[in-house]
Amino acid sequence: MTDKPEIDEHSGIETTGHEWDGIKELDNPLPRWWLWIFYGCIAFAVGYWILMPAWPGLHGYTPGLLHNSARAQVVEDLKDLKAQRGAQATRLASASLEQIEKDPQLQAYALAVGQSIFSDNCAACHGTGGTGGKGYPNLRDDVWLWGGSLQDIQRTITFGVRADDPNTRNSQMPAFGRDTLLKPAQIDDLTEYVTALSHRKADPAAVARAAPLFADNCAACHGPQGLGNQQFGAPNLTDKDWLYGPDRGSIHNQIWNGNGGVMPAWGHRFDANTIKALTVYIHVNSAQ
């Protein structure tokens, strides 16, 4: 003999027999809208299993009546893309850097390739937008340590800066303090002198004392007026662009330690077409 179902005295609805902390669960039917959605999902799943690849097997999977294959579609798309890029890559290989920039279609292709390469390989140091940071040059302005022409940029990318390549761009600022080439007081005076070169207030007496020091130790690379020399990668000390910071502390640190960054020689990793595209990408964006 079965027990009679319990009826909730407040609602008059049969309970499921479950109870938590005095709260009893009512055996209400599921909402019709929910049931129809549930049944619809089941019907859709059955249809999907029949029409599309779905069930794995020992040596493959059920192909479905439509024989749809995302993998095959990707392969076809890649073939089409390779064919399209192949024609552009052939033109890129035979064109000069100047010709690439003058041809809208070829420039667009170079910019697309260059942006991808820059994002994967250069943005870690120069920033996503190429605006650089402390110790890493800004590639969006018109200030270049080694020259900003297409050929200069191409050479820098190919051989790097202070890299492990026999043709790398190379320069080294002496560590005047660390290597005891100058006395601490002299470096303090040079800091004031460099500050004055950038048209800022500085101690006149220190500037006067440092003038012969600058001429003897710094002018050979930075020039007598401190305007820099791209042949040596020596920055202009009279403008507002500073690789390691414009404040006196940063200037003093640079004179004391002679910091110099390293840029890889990408010619060992990229083919000529890739370097061309990257060169055009950097040159075009620096001019905007």
C-alpha positions as CSV (number, residue, x, y, z in Angstrom):
1,M,0.0,0.0,0.0
2,T,1.5,3.3,-1.1
3,D,1.5,6.5,1.0
4,K,-0.9,9.2,0.0
5,P,0.9,12.3,-1.5
6,E,1.2,15.2,0.9
7,I,-0.8,18.3,0.0
8,D,0.5,21.7,0.9
9,E,-2.1,23.3,3.2
10,H,-1.5,26.8,1.9
11,S,-1.5,26.3,-1.8
12,G,-3.3,23.0,-2.1
13,I,-0.5,21.6,-4.4
14,E,1.1,18.3,-4.0
15,T,4.6,18.3,-2.6
16,T,7.6,16.3,-3.7
17,G,8.4,15.0,-0.3
18,H,11.6,17.1,-0.1
19,E,11.9,19.5,2.8
20,W,14.7,21.9,3.9
21,D,14.6,23.9,7.2
22,G,10.8,23.6,7.3
23,I,10.4,24.6,3.6
24,K,8.6,22.0,1.5
25,E,9.1,21.7,-2.3
26,L,5.9,21.9,-4.3
27,D,5.5,19.6,-7.3
28,N,4.6,22.4,-9.7
29,P,4.6,21.6,-13.4
30,L,7.4,23.3,-15.5
31,P,6.3,26.4,-17.4
32,R,5.1,25.6,-20.9
33,W,7.5,28.2,-22.5
34,W,10.4,26.5,-20.8
35,L,9.3,23.1,-22.0
36,W,8.9,24.2,-25.6
37,I,12.4,25.7,-25.6
38,F,13.8,22.5,-24.1
39,Y,12.0,20.4,-26.7
40,G,13.2,22.8,-29.4
41,C,16.8,22.4,-28.3
42,I,16.5,18.6,-28.5
43,A,15.0,18.8,-32.0
44,F,17.8,21.2,-33.1
45,A,20.5,18.9,-31.6
46,V,19.1,15.9,-33.4
47,G,19.0,17.8,-36.7
48,Y,22.5,19.1,-36.2
49,W,23.8,15.5,-35.6
50,I,22.2,14.4,-38.8
51,L,23.3,17.3,-41.0
52,M,26.7,18.3,-39.6
53,P,29.8,16.5,-38.5
54,A,29.1,15.5,-35.0
55,W,29.9,12.0,-33.7
56,P,33.5,10.9,-33.3
57,G,34.5,7.4,-34.3
58,L,37.6,5.2,-34.2
59,H,38.9,6.4,-37.6
60,G,37.2,9.7,-38.0
61,Y,33.8,11.2,-37.5
62,T,30.3,11.2,-39.0
63,P,30.5,13.7,-41.9
64,G,26.8,14.7,-41.8
65,L,24.4,15.0,-44.8
66,L,25.8,18.5,-45.6
67,H,29.4,17.3,-45.5
68,N,30.4,20.6,-44.0
69,S,34.0,20.9,-42.8
70,A,35.4,24.0,-41.2
71,R,38.9,22.6,-41.5
72,A,38.5,22.2,-45.3
73,Q,37.1,25.7,-45.5
74,V,40.1,27.1,-43.7
75,V,42.4,25.3,-46.0
76,E,40.6,26.8,-49.1
77,D,40.7,30.2,-47.6
78,L,44.4,30.0,-46.9
79,K,45.0,28.9,-50.5
80,D,43.1,31.9,-51.8
81,L,44.9,34.2,-49.4
82,K,48.3,32.7,-50.4
83,A,47.5,33.2,-54.0
84,Q,46.5,36.9,-53.5
85,R,49.5,37.6,-51.3
86,G,51.8,35.7,-53.7
87,A,51.2,38.2,-56.4
88,Q,51.7,41.2,-54.1
89,A,54.8,39.6,-52.6
90,T,56.3,39.2,-56.1
91,R,55.7,42.9,-56.8
92,L,57.1,43.9,-53.4
93,A,60.3,41.9,-54.1
94,S,61.0,43.7,-57.4
95,A,60.0,47.3,-56.2
96,S,62.2,49.8,-54.5
97,L,61.2,51.2,-51.2
98,E,60.3,54.5,-52.9
99,Q,58.1,52.7,-55.5
100,I,56.3,50.8,-52.8
101,E,55.3,54.0,-51.0
102,K,54.1,55.6,-54.3
103,D,51.9,52.6,-55.3
104,P,48.7,52.7,-53.2
105,Q,48.0,49.0,-53.5
106,L,51.5,47.9,-52.8
107,Q,51.8,50.3,-49.9
108,A,48.6,49.0,-48.4
109,Y,50.0,45.4,-48.7
110,A,53.3,46.5,-47.1
111,L,51.5,48.3,-44.3
112,A,49.4,45.2,-43.5
113,V,52.4,43.0,-43.4
114,G,54.5,45.5,-41.5
115,Q,51.9,46.1,-38.9
116,S,51.6,42.4,-38.2
117,I,55.4,42.0,-37.9
118,F,55.7,45.1,-35.8
119,S,53.1,43.9,-33.3
120,D,54.7,40.5,-32.9
121,N,58.4,41.6,-32.7
122,C,58.8,45.3,-32.1
123,A,55.9,46.5,-29.9
124,A,57.4,44.8,-26.8
125,C,60.1,47.5,-26.7
126,H,58.7,50.4,-28.9
127,G,55.1,50.1,-27.7
128,T,52.0,49.1,-29.6
129,G,51.8,52.4,-31.3
130,G,55.5,52.8,-31.7
131,T,55.7,55.7,-29.3
132,G,58.5,54.1,-27.4
133,G,59.4,54.7,-23.7
134,K,62.4,55.4,-21.5
135,G,65.4,53.8,-23.3
136,Y,63.3,52.9,-26.4
137,P,63.1,55.4,-29.2
138,N,59.7,56.9,-30.3
139,L,59.2,55.8,-33.9
140,R,56.2,58.1,-34.5
141,D,58.1,61.4,-34.4
142,D,60.7,62.8,-36.8
143,V,63.7,62.4,-34.4
144,W,66.1,59.7,-35.5
145,L,69.4,58.7,-33.9
146,W,70.6,56.9,-37.0
147,G,68.6,58.6,-39.7
148,G,65.0,58.5,-40.8
149,S,65.2,57.9,-44.5
150,L,63.8,54.7,-46.0
151,Q,67.4,53.4,-46.5
152,D,68.5,54.4,-43.0
153,I,65.5,52.6,-41.4
154,Q,66.0,49.5,-43.5
155,R,69.7,49.3,-42.5
156,T,68.9,49.8,-38.8
157,I,66.3,47.0,-39.0
158,T,68.5,44.7,-40.9
159,F,71.7,45.0,-38.9
160,G,70.4,46.3,-35.6
161,V,72.1,48.5,-33.1
162,R,75.0,47.2,-31.0
163,A,73.8,43.7,-32.1
164,D,75.7,40.5,-32.9
165,D,76.1,41.4,-36.5
166,P,79.4,42.5,-38.2
167,N,77.5,45.3,-40.0
168,T,75.5,46.5,-36.9
169,R,75.2,50.2,-36.1
170,N,77.6,50.7,-33.3
171,S,78.4,53.5,-30.9
172,Q,79.2,53.7,-27.2
173,M,79.0,56.7,-24.9
174,P,81.7,56.6,-22.3
175,A,80.7,56.0,-18.7
176,F,82.4,59.1,-17.4
177,G,81.5,58.5,-13.8
178,R,81.5,54.7,-13.5
179,D,84.9,54.4,-15.2
180,T,86.3,57.4,-13.3
181,L,87.0,59.3,-16.6
182,L,85.8,62.5,-14.9
183,K,85.4,63.6,-11.3
184,P,81.9,63.7,-9.7
185,A,82.0,67.5,-9.5
186,Q,82.8,67.7,-13.2
187,I,79.9,65.4,-14.0
188,D,77.6,67.7,-12.0
189,D,78.9,70.7,-14.1
190,L,78.3,68.8,-17.3
191,T,74.8,68.0,-16.2
192,E,74.1,71.7,-15.9
193,Y,75.8,72.4,-19.2
194,V,73.6,69.8,-21.0
195,T,70.5,71.3,-19.3
196,A,71.5,74.7,-20.6
197,L,71.9,73.3,-24.1
198,S,68.2,72.4,-24.1
199,H,67.3,76.1,-23.4
200,R,66.5,75.6,-19.7
201,K,67.7,77.4,-16.6
202,A,71.0,76.2,-15.3
203,D,73.8,77.3,-13.0
204,P,75.9,79.8,-15.0
205,A,79.1,79.1,-13.1
206,A,78.7,75.4,-13.6
207,V,78.0,75.9,-17.3
208,A,81.1,78.0,-17.7
209,R,83.3,75.4,-15.9
210,A,81.8,72.6,-18.1
211,A,82.3,74.3,-21.4
212,P,85.9,73.0,-21.9
213,L,84.9,69.6,-20.6
214,F,82.1,69.3,-23.2
215,A,84.5,70.4,-25.9
216,D,87.1,67.9,-24.9
217,N,84.9,64.9,-24.1
218,C,81.5,65.3,-25.8
219,A,81.7,67.5,-28.9
220,A,83.4,64.8,-31.0
221,C,80.1,62.9,-31.2
222,H,77.4,65.4,-30.2
223,G,79.0,68.3,-32.1
224,P,80.3,71.6,-30.7
225,Q,76.8,73.0,-30.4
226,G,75.3,69.7,-29.1
227,L,73.2,69.2,-32.2
228,G,74.1,65.5,-32.5
229,N,75.4,63.3,-35.3
230,Q,73.4,60.5,-36.9
231,Q,76.6,59.0,-38.2
232,F,77.4,58.0,-34.6
233,G,73.9,57.7,-33.3
234,A,74.6,60.7,-31.1
235,P,71.4,62.5,-30.1
236,N,70.7,66.2,-30.4
237,L,71.0,67.7,-26.9
238,T,69.3,71.0,-27.8
239,D,65.8,69.7,-28.4
240,K,63.0,68.4,-26.1
241,D,63.4,64.7,-27.0
242,W,65.2,62.6,-24.5
243,L,65.7,58.9,-24.7
244,Y,66.5,58.4,-21.1
245,G,64.7,61.4,-19.6
246,P,65.1,65.2,-19.5
247,D,65.4,65.8,-15.8
248,R,68.7,66.5,-14.2
249,G,68.8,63.1,-12.5
250,S,68.4,61.2,-15.8
251,I,71.0,63.4,-17.5
252,H,73.5,62.9,-14.7
253,N,72.8,59.1,-14.7
254,Q,73.4,59.0,-18.5
255,I,76.7,60.9,-18.2
256,W,77.8,58.8,-15.3
257,N,76.9,55.3,-16.7
258,G,76.8,55.9,-20.5
259,N,73.7,53.8,-21.1
260,G,73.2,52.3,-24.6
261,G,70.5,49.9,-25.7
262,V,70.6,47.0,-28.0
263,M,68.3,46.4,-31.0
264,P,68.4,42.9,-32.6
265,A,69.6,42.5,-36.1
266,W,66.4,41.3,-37.8
267,G,68.2,40.5,-41.1
268,H,69.0,37.1,-39.6
269,R,65.3,36.3,-38.9
270,F,63.3,38.1,-41.6
271,D,63.5,37.8,-45.4
272,A,64.1,40.8,-47.6
273,N,60.3,41.3,-48.3
274,T,59.4,41.3,-44.6
275,I,62.1,43.9,-43.9
276,K,60.9,46.0,-46.8
277,A,57.3,45.9,-45.5
278,L,58.5,46.7,-41.9
279,T,60.6,49.6,-43.2
280,V,57.7,51.1,-45.1
281,Y,55.3,50.7,-42.1
282,I,57.7,52.5,-39.8
283,H,58.5,55.3,-42.3
284,V,54.9,55.9,-43.3
285,N,53.7,56.1,-39.7
286,S,56.6,58.4,-38.6
287,A,55.5,60.9,-41.2
288,Q,51.9,61.1,-39.9
